[in-house]
Protein backbone atom coordinates (compact mmCIF):
# COMPACT_ATOMS: atom_id res chain seq x y z
CA UNK A 1 0.00 0.00 0.00
CA UNK A 2 1.41 3.39 -0.90
CA UNK A 3 2.02 6.05 1.71
CA UNK A 4 -0.69 8.28 0.27
CA UNK A 5 -3.30 5.53 0.51
CA UNK A 6 -2.45 4.62 4.09
CA UNK A 7 -2.56 8.23 5.24
CA UNK A 8 -5.80 8.93 3.41
CA UNK A 9 -7.61 6.41 5.62
CA UNK A 10 -6.48 8.10 8.83
CA UNK A 11 -8.97 10.52 10.30
CA UNK A 12 -7.90 13.98 11.29
CA UNK A 13 -8.77 15.09 14.83
CA UNK A 14 -11.54 17.28 13.43
CA UNK A 15 -13.00 14.35 11.46
CA UNK A 16 -12.86 12.10 14.53
CA UNK A 17 -14.59 14.83 16.58
CA UNK A 18 -17.24 15.18 13.87
CA UNK A 19 -17.89 11.41 13.92
CA UNK A 20 -18.24 11.45 17.71
CA UNK A 21 -20.71 14.31 17.38
CA UNK A 22 -22.65 12.39 14.74
CA UNK A 23 -22.70 9.30 16.95
CA UNK A 24 -23.88 11.39 19.89
CA UNK A 25 -26.65 12.91 17.76
CA UNK A 26 -27.70 9.46 16.53
CA UNK A 27 -27.76 8.18 20.10
CA UNK A 28 -29.79 11.19 21.29
CA UNK A 29 -32.38 10.61 18.59
CA UNK A 30 -32.57 6.86 19.14
CA UNK A 31 -32.88 7.40 22.90
CA UNK A 32 -35.76 9.84 22.36
CA UNK A 33 -37.48 7.53 19.88
CA UNK A 34 -37.04 4.52 22.16
CA UNK A 35 -38.41 6.39 25.19
CA UNK A 36 -41.37 7.79 23.24
CA UNK A 37 -42.32 4.35 21.97
CA UNK A 38 -41.94 2.88 25.46
CA UNK A 39 -44.03 5.67 27.04
CA UNK A 40 -46.66 6.38 24.37
CA UNK A 41 -46.52 3.38 22.04
CA UNK A 42 -45.40 5.55 19.12
CA UNK A 43 -42.95 8.26 18.13
CA UNK A 44 -43.67 11.23 15.88
CA UNK A 45 -41.37 13.86 14.44
CA UNK A 46 -43.23 16.59 16.32
CA UNK A 47 -42.66 14.83 19.66
CA UNK A 48 -38.97 14.22 18.96
CA UNK A 49 -38.52 17.87 17.92
CA UNK A 50 -40.23 19.09 21.09
CA UNK A 51 -38.18 16.81 23.37
CA UNK A 52 -34.87 17.76 21.74
CA UNK A 53 -35.74 21.44 21.33
CA UNK A 54 -35.17 21.33 17.57
CA UNK A 55 -37.10 22.39 14.49
CA UNK A 56 -39.27 19.71 12.91
CA UNK A 57 -37.42 20.13 9.60
CA UNK A 58 -34.10 19.32 11.28
CA UNK A 59 -35.62 16.29 12.95
CA UNK A 60 -37.12 15.11 9.66
CA UNK A 61 -33.67 15.28 8.05
CA UNK A 62 -32.14 13.16 10.80
CA UNK A 63 -35.06 10.73 10.72
CA UNK A 64 -34.49 10.21 7.01
CA UNK A 65 -30.80 9.62 7.71
CA UNK A 66 -31.61 7.10 10.47
CA UNK A 67 -33.98 5.35 8.08
CA UNK A 68 -31.23 5.18 5.46
CA UNK A 69 -28.77 3.79 8.01
CA UNK A 70 -31.23 1.07 9.05
CA UNK A 71 -32.00 2.25 12.59
CA UNK A 72 -35.64 3.08 11.96
CA UNK A 73 -38.41 2.56 9.45
CA UNK A 74 -39.95 5.89 8.54
CA UNK A 75 -43.11 6.43 6.53
CA UNK A 76 -43.94 10.05 5.86
CA UNK A 77 -47.13 11.13 7.67
CA UNK A 78 -47.40 7.71 9.36
CA UNK A 79 -44.66 7.81 11.96
CA UNK A 80 -41.69 5.61 12.60
CA UNK A 81 -40.62 2.39 14.23
CA UNK A 82 -37.26 1.16 15.44
CA UNK A 83 -35.48 -1.68 13.69
CA UNK A 84 -33.75 -4.29 15.86
CA UNK A 85 -30.45 -2.39 15.62
CA UNK A 86 -32.18 0.91 16.43
CA UNK A 87 -33.91 -0.66 19.41
CA UNK A 88 -30.60 -2.06 20.70
CA UNK A 89 -28.92 1.36 20.54
CA UNK A 90 -31.97 3.03 22.12
CA UNK A 91 -32.06 0.50 24.96
CA UNK A 92 -28.32 0.79 25.57
CA UNK A 93 -28.26 4.58 25.75
CA UNK A 94 -31.39 4.56 27.95
CA UNK A 95 -29.73 2.06 30.29
CA UNK A 96 -26.60 4.25 30.47
CA UNK A 97 -28.76 7.30 31.21
CA UNK A 98 -30.70 5.51 33.95
CA UNK A 99 -27.61 4.03 35.57
CA UNK A 100 -25.69 7.31 35.67
CA UNK A 101 -28.77 9.09 37.02
CA UNK A 102 -29.17 6.42 39.69
CA UNK A 103 -25.55 6.82 40.79
CA UNK A 104 -25.71 10.60 41.07
CA UNK A 105 -29.04 10.54 42.94
CA UNK A 106 -27.33 8.59 45.72
CA UNK A 107 -25.44 11.78 46.49
CA UNK A 108 -28.41 14.14 46.59
CA UNK A 109 -27.31 16.22 43.61
CA UNK A 110 -30.10 18.42 42.27
CA UNK A 111 -32.04 16.98 39.33
CA UNK A 112 -31.12 19.75 36.87
CA UNK A 113 -27.40 19.16 37.48
CA UNK A 114 -27.86 15.40 37.24
CA UNK A 115 -29.66 15.77 33.91
CA UNK A 116 -26.99 18.05 32.43
CA UNK A 117 -24.13 15.88 33.66
CA UNK A 118 -25.71 12.62 32.51
CA UNK A 119 -26.43 14.07 29.06
CA UNK A 120 -22.73 14.82 28.76
CA UNK A 121 -21.45 11.53 30.19
CA UNK A 122 -23.82 8.98 28.70
CA UNK A 123 -22.19 9.06 25.27
CA UNK A 124 -18.67 8.48 26.57
CA UNK A 125 -19.04 5.59 29.02
CA UNK A 126 -17.64 2.20 28.03
CA UNK A 127 -19.36 -1.09 28.82
CA UNK A 128 -16.74 -2.10 31.44
CA UNK A 129 -17.15 1.26 33.18
CA UNK A 130 -20.93 0.82 33.14
CA UNK A 131 -20.55 -2.55 34.83
CA UNK A 132 -18.43 -0.92 37.55
CA UNK A 133 -21.04 1.81 38.05
CA UNK A 134 -23.79 -0.81 38.19
CA UNK A 135 -21.91 -2.80 40.84
CA UNK A 136 -21.25 0.40 42.79
CA UNK A 137 -24.95 1.35 42.71
CA UNK A 138 -25.94 -2.11 43.89
CA UNK A 139 -23.43 -1.90 46.74
CA UNK A 140 -24.64 1.58 47.74
CA UNK A 141 -28.25 0.33 47.73
CA UNK A 142 -27.35 -2.71 49.83
CA UNK A 143 -25.03 -0.89 52.23
CA UNK A 144 -26.59 2.30 53.63
CA UNK A 145 -23.67 2.84 56.02
CA UNK A 146 -21.23 2.97 53.10
CA UNK A 147 -23.47 5.49 51.33
CA UNK A 148 -23.68 7.66 54.45
CA UNK A 149 -19.89 7.51 54.90
CA UNK A 150 -19.36 8.61 51.28
CA UNK A 151 -21.94 11.37 51.58
CA UNK A 152 -20.22 12.61 54.75
CA UNK A 153 -16.80 12.53 53.08
CA UNK A 154 -18.10 14.52 50.11
CA UNK A 155 -19.77 17.05 52.40
CA UNK A 156 -16.52 17.51 54.34
CA UNK A 157 -14.62 18.13 51.09
CA UNK A 158 -17.08 20.76 49.93
C-alpha positions as CSV (number, residue, x, y, z in Angstrom):
1,X,0.0,0.0,0.0
2,X,1.4,3.4,-0.9
3,X,2.0,6.1,1.7
4,X,-0.7,8.3,0.3
5,X,-3.3,5.5,0.5
6,X,-2.5,4.6,4.1
7,X,-2.6,8.2,5.2
8,X,-5.8,8.9,3.4
9,X,-7.6,6.4,5.6
10,X,-6.5,8.1,8.8
11,X,-9.0,10.5,10.3
12,X,-7.9,14.0,11.3
13,X,-8.8,15.1,14.8
14,X,-11.5,17.3,13.4
15,X,-13.0,14.3,11.5
16,X,-12.9,12.1,14.5
17,X,-14.6,14.8,16.6
18,X,-17.2,15.2,13.9
19,X,-17.9,11.4,13.9
20,X,-18.2,11.4,17.7
21,X,-20.7,14.3,17.4
22,X,-22.7,12.4,14.7
23,X,-22.7,9.3,16.9
24,X,-23.9,11.4,19.9
25,X,-26.7,12.9,17.8
26,X,-27.7,9.5,16.5
27,X,-27.8,8.2,20.1
28,X,-29.8,11.2,21.3
29,X,-32.4,10.6,18.6
30,X,-32.6,6.9,19.1
31,X,-32.9,7.4,22.9
32,X,-35.8,9.8,22.4
33,X,-37.5,7.5,19.9
34,X,-37.0,4.5,22.2
35,X,-38.4,6.4,25.2
36,X,-41.4,7.8,23.2
37,X,-42.3,4.3,22.0
38,X,-41.9,2.9,25.5
39,X,-44.0,5.7,27.0
40,X,-46.7,6.4,24.4
41,X,-46.5,3.4,22.0
42,X,-45.4,5.5,19.1
43,X,-42.9,8.3,18.1
44,X,-43.7,11.2,15.9
45,X,-41.4,13.9,14.4
46,X,-43.2,16.6,16.3
47,X,-42.7,14.8,19.7
48,X,-39.0,14.2,19.0
49,X,-38.5,17.9,17.9
50,X,-40.2,19.1,21.1
51,X,-38.2,16.8,23.4
52,X,-34.9,17.8,21.7
53,X,-35.7,21.4,21.3
54,X,-35.2,21.3,17.6
55,X,-37.1,22.4,14.5
56,X,-39.3,19.7,12.9
57,X,-37.4,20.1,9.6
58,X,-34.1,19.3,11.3
59,X,-35.6,16.3,13.0
60,X,-37.1,15.1,9.7
61,X,-33.7,15.3,8.1
62,X,-32.1,13.2,10.8
63,X,-35.1,10.7,10.7
64,X,-34.5,10.2,7.0
65,X,-30.8,9.6,7.7
66,X,-31.6,7.1,10.5
67,X,-34.0,5.4,8.1
68,X,-31.2,5.2,5.5
69,X,-28.8,3.8,8.0
70,X,-31.2,1.1,9.0
71,X,-32.0,2.2,12.6
72,X,-35.6,3.1,12.0
73,X,-38.4,2.6,9.4
74,X,-40.0,5.9,8.5
75,X,-43.1,6.4,6.5
76,X,-43.9,10.1,5.9
77,X,-47.1,11.1,7.7
78,X,-47.4,7.7,9.4
79,X,-44.7,7.8,12.0
80,X,-41.7,5.6,12.6
81,X,-40.6,2.4,14.2
82,X,-37.3,1.2,15.4
83,X,-35.5,-1.7,13.7
84,X,-33.8,-4.3,15.9
85,X,-30.5,-2.4,15.6
86,X,-32.2,0.9,16.4
87,X,-33.9,-0.7,19.4
88,X,-30.6,-2.1,20.7
89,X,-28.9,1.4,20.5
90,X,-32.0,3.0,22.1
91,X,-32.1,0.5,25.0
92,X,-28.3,0.8,25.6
93,X,-28.3,4.6,25.7
94,X,-31.4,4.6,27.9
95,X,-29.7,2.1,30.3
96,X,-26.6,4.2,30.5
97,X,-28.8,7.3,31.2
98,X,-30.7,5.5,34.0
99,X,-27.6,4.0,35.6
100,X,-25.7,7.3,35.7
101,X,-28.8,9.1,37.0
102,X,-29.2,6.4,39.7
103,X,-25.6,6.8,40.8
104,X,-25.7,10.6,41.1
105,X,-29.0,10.5,42.9
106,X,-27.3,8.6,45.7
107,X,-25.4,11.8,46.5
108,X,-28.4,14.1,46.6
109,X,-27.3,16.2,43.6
110,X,-30.1,18.4,42.3
111,X,-32.0,17.0,39.3
112,X,-31.1,19.7,36.9
113,X,-27.4,19.2,37.5
114,X,-27.9,15.4,37.2
115,X,-29.7,15.8,33.9
116,X,-27.0,18.1,32.4
117,X,-24.1,15.9,33.7
118,X,-25.7,12.6,32.5
119,X,-26.4,14.1,29.1
120,X,-22.7,14.8,28.8
121,X,-21.4,11.5,30.2
122,X,-23.8,9.0,28.7
123,X,-22.2,9.1,25.3
124,X,-18.7,8.5,26.6
125,X,-19.0,5.6,29.0
126,X,-17.6,2.2,28.0
127,X,-19.4,-1.1,28.8
128,X,-16.7,-2.1,31.4
129,X,-17.2,1.3,33.2
130,X,-20.9,0.8,33.1
131,X,-20.6,-2.5,34.8
132,X,-18.4,-0.9,37.6
133,X,-21.0,1.8,38.0
134,X,-23.8,-0.8,38.2
135,X,-21.9,-2.8,40.8
136,X,-21.3,0.4,42.8
137,X,-25.0,1.4,42.7
138,X,-25.9,-2.1,43.9
139,X,-23.4,-1.9,46.7
140,X,-24.6,1.6,47.7
141,X,-28.2,0.3,47.7
142,X,-27.4,-2.7,49.8
143,X,-25.0,-0.9,52.2
144,X,-26.6,2.3,53.6
145,X,-23.7,2.8,56.0
146,X,-21.2,3.0,53.1
147,X,-23.5,5.5,51.3
148,X,-23.7,7.7,54.5
149,X,-19.9,7.5,54.9
150,X,-19.4,8.6,51.3
151,X,-21.9,11.4,51.6
152,X,-20.2,12.6,54.8
153,X,-16.8,12.5,53.1
154,X,-18.1,14.5,50.1
155,X,-19.8,17.0,52.4
156,X,-16.5,17.5,54.3
157,X,-14.6,18.1,51.1
158,X,-17.1,20.8,49.9
